[in-house]
Amino acid sequence: MASKSTNYGNYQHYLGPNHAPGSPPAIHVRDLRLGVIAALGVDFKGRRCLDVGCNDGSVSTQIAFDFEASDVVGVDIDPNLVRKAEDLYSLKASRVRPSGDPSGPTIDYYPMSAVLRHGRMPASVSPASHWPSVRFVAADWVVSTNPVLAGPYDIILVLSVMKWIHLEHLDEGLVRFFHKCSTSLASGGYLILEPQDWDSYQKAVRPNAAPHFAKNLERLKYRPETSFTELLRDEGLNMCVTSDQLRRPITIYCKA
């Protein structure tokens, strides 16, 4: 079961509603959402990607190693989760077959027993030529001015974090966030959004969740089901395609 930070709504070992029921999947199991996104026509290969609310880095590292993105930046407001993400990247990088092999690099080539016996590559080491570039930054992307996060990006992912951004920064912050997404995307880029519905917002402020956001919830006028698409269109981001295959919809917006 996930444990949550009462400050931001962050989950440790986040299972999410889009995975199969049961225990959190192992790190080598592909996130179902990425399969849906790929089926919708988004190709990560060779792209520069930003993962907003990257949590423990599982999506970011899969985009890099399994989907061959050229450059991935994961940002999360929780420094503890960023450290977990860096640790996961170190583990994944330590298991890739060396590029000198004639068969080319292979993900999860070295078994875990080899990593346990010989250690792993430090996350701080610059990646070799056959590794994707992956960086993690602890920051609130809505207000951050860190140049490392500036973009431009070909793809920005916002998966299961939209309500926390909205509750933290209110309607004005939501508009600011969408504007930043637009200005941070390259022409023809994609914003991939997995919004939580309004019922999820109401559940978020229950006493056992994040009750300190209750007053903020009362101030919100924009709703994910009725307002987001229009607000994004105002920022030059038009809906391309959406999927209801999983328990939450995944919608892709394109920058003209």
DOKE-995374 format. One line per 8 residues: number of its first residue (from 1); their letters; for each residue x, y, z negated of C-alpha. Coordinates in steps of 0.2 Angstrom, whole numbers, plus 2048, in hexadecimal, padded with zeros to 3 digits. Each point is the difference from the previous one (the first is absolute). Layout:
NUM	A	X:Y:Z | ...
REM end
This chain:
1	MASKSTNY	800:800:800 | 806:811:804 | 805:80D:7F3 | 7FD:812:803 | 809:810:7FC | 7F3:80C:7F8 | 808:80F:807 | 7FF:7FD:812
9	GNYQHYLG	7F5:7F0:802 | 810:7F6:806 | 7FF:7EE:7FF | 80F:7F5:7FB | 800:7F0:80B | 7F1:806:809 | 7F5:7F2:808 | 7F4:80B:809
17	PNHAPGSP	7EF:7FC:806 | 806:7FB:812 | 80A:7F1:7FA | 7F9:7EF:7FE | 7F9:7FC:7EE | 80C:7F9:7F4 | 811:804:7FA | 80A:80E:809
25	PAIHVRDL	808:7F9:810 | 813:7FC:800 | 80B:80D:808 | 802:7F6:810 | 7ED:800:803 | 7FB:80D:80D | 7F4:80D:7FA | 7EF:7FD:809
33	RLGVIAAL	7FE:812:803 | 80F:801:80B | 7FA:7F2:80B | 7EF:809:802 | 80A:810:805 | 80B:7F7:80C | 7F0:7F8:808 | 7F9:812:802
41	GVDFKGRR	80E:804:80B | 80D:808:7F5 | 812:7FB:804 | 80C:803:7F2 | 80F:7FB:80A | 80D:80E:802 | 7F5:80C:7F7 | 803:80C:7F2
49	CLDVGCND	7F4:7FD:7F2 | 7FA:808:7F0 | 7F7:7F5:7F3 | 7F7:80C:7F4 | 7FD:7F8:7EF | 80C:7F2:804 | 7FE:7F8:7EF | 80D:7F2:7FE
57	GSVSTQIA	805:801:812 | 7F9:7F0:807 | 7F7:809:80E | 80F:80B:804 | 80C:7F1:800 | 7F5:7F5:80B | 7FE:80E:80D | 813:801:801
65	FDFEASDV	805:7EE:800 | 7F1:7F7:807 | 7F9:80D:80C | 811:808:805 | 7FD:812:7FC | 810:80A:803 | 7FF:80B:7F1 | 7F4:7FF:7F1
73	VGVDIDPN	7FE:80C:7F1 | 7F5:7FB:7F1 | 7FB:80D:7F4 | 7F7:7FE:7F0 | 7FC:80B:7F1 | 806:7F3:7F3 | 813:7FE:7FE | 7FE:7EF:7F9
81	LVRKAEDL	7F7:7F9:80F | 80E:808:80B | 80D:7F7:7F7 | 7F6:7F0:803 | 7FF:804:812 | 813:803:801 | 802:7EF:7F8 | 7F5:7F7:80C
89	YSLKASRV	809:808:80F | 811:7FA:7F8 | 7F9:7EE:7FF | 7F9:800:812 | 810:808:807 | 80A:7F2:7F7 | 7F7:7F2:809 | 802:806:812
97	RPSGDPSG	80B:7F6:80B | 810:80A:805 | 7FF:809:811 | 810:7F7:806 | 7F6:7EF:802 | 7FC:7FD:812 | 7EE:7FC:7FC | 7FE:812:7F9
105	PTIDYYPM	7FA:806:7EF | 7F2:7F5:7F7 | 7F5:806:7F2 | 802:7F5:7F0 | 80E:7F6:808 | 809:7FE:7F0 | 7F7:7F6:7F3 | 7FC:808:7EF
113	SAVLRHGR	80C:7F3:7F8 | 80E:809:80A | 7FB:811:7FA | 7FF:7F9:7EE | 811:7F8:801 | 80A:80E:809 | 7F6:810:7FC | 7F7:80C:80B
121	MPASVSPA	805:80F:80A | 7FE:810:7F6 | 7F1:80B:805 | 80B:80F:801 | 80C:7F9:80D | 7FE:807:811 | 7F7:7F4:80C | 80A:7F6:80C
129	SHWPSVRF	7FC:802:813 | 7F4:7F2:800 | 7F6:806:7F2 | 7F2:80C:801 | 802:811:7F7 | 7F5:800:7F0 | 800:80D:7F3 | 7F5:803:7F1
137	VAADWVVS	7FD:810:7F7 | 7F7:804:7F0 | 7F5:810:804 | 7EF:806:801 | 800:802:813 | 7F1:80C:800 | 80B:80D:7F9 | 812:7FA:803
145	TNPVLAGP	80C:80B:809 | 80E:7F2:800 | 807:801:812 | 802:7ED:800 | 7EE:7FF:801 | 7FD:80D:80D | 7FE:7F5:810 | 7FB:800:80E
153	YDIILVLS	7F9:7EF:7FF | 7F8:7F5:80D | 7F5:7F8:7F3 | 7FA:805:7EF | 7F7:7F3:7F5 | 7F4:804:7F2 | 7FA:7F0:7F9 | 7F5:7FF:7F0
161	VMKWIHLE	807:810:7F9 | 7F4:80D:807 | 7F4:802:7F2 | 80F:803:7F4 | 807:80E:80B | 7EE:807:800 | 7FD:7FF:7EE | 811:807:7FC
169	HLDEGLVR	800:80F:80C | 7ED:803:802 | 7F8:805:811 | 80D:80D:803 | 80E:7F4:7FE | 7F7:7F3:80B | 800:80D:80E | 812:805:7FD
177	FFHKCSTS	804:7ED:801 | 7F7:7FE:810 | 809:80F:807 | 811:7F9:7FB | 7FC:7F0:808 | 7FD:809:810 | 80F:80B:800 | 80B:7F1:7FB
185	LASGGYLI	7FA:7F5:80E | 809:801:811 | 7F5:803:80F | 7F6:7EF:804 | 803:7FA:7EE | 7F5:7F6:7F5 | 7F8:803:7EF | 7FA:7F0:7F9
193	LEPQDWDS	7F3:802:7F2 | 7F9:7F4:7F4 | 7F4:80B:7F6 | 7F7:7FA:7F0 | 7ED:803:800 | 7F7:80C:7F4 | 7FB:7F2:7F5 | 813:7FC:7FD
201	YQKAVRPN	802:812:7FB | 7F3:7FE:7F3 | 807:7F0:7F9 | 811:809:7FF | 7FB:80B:7F2 | 7F9:7F3:7F5 | 807:7FF:7EE | 80B:7F1:804
209	AAPHFAKN	807:808:810 | 804:813:802 | 7F3:80A:7F6 | 80B:80F:800 | 7FB:802:813 | 7ED:801:7FB | 7FF:813:800 | 80A:801:811
217	LERLKYRP	7F3:7F3:807 | 7F2:80C:7FC | 808:80E:80A | 802:7F6:810 | 7F5:804:80F | 808:7F6:80E | 7FC:7EE:801 | 80A:7F3:809
225	ETSFTELL	7F1:7F9:809 | 7FA:811:807 | 80E:80D:7FF | 810:7F8:804 | 7FF:7FD:813 | 7FA:812:803 | 80E:807:7F5 | 80D:7F6:80A
233	RDEGLNMC	7F8:806:810 | 803:812:7FA | 812:7FC:7FE | 802:7F9:812 | 7FE:7ED:7FB | 7F3:7F7:809 | 7F9:7EF:7FC | 807:7F3:80C
241	VTSDQLRR	7F9:7EF:7F9 | 7FA:7F9:7F0 | 7FE:7EE:7F8 | 7F5:7F9:7F3 | 808:7EF:800 | 806:802:7EE | 7F7:806:7F1 | 805:812:803
249	PITIYCKA	800:808:811 | 810:804:809 | 7FF:80F:80B | 80D:806:80C | 801:813:805 | 80A:806:80F | 809:811:801 | 7FD:806:812
REM end
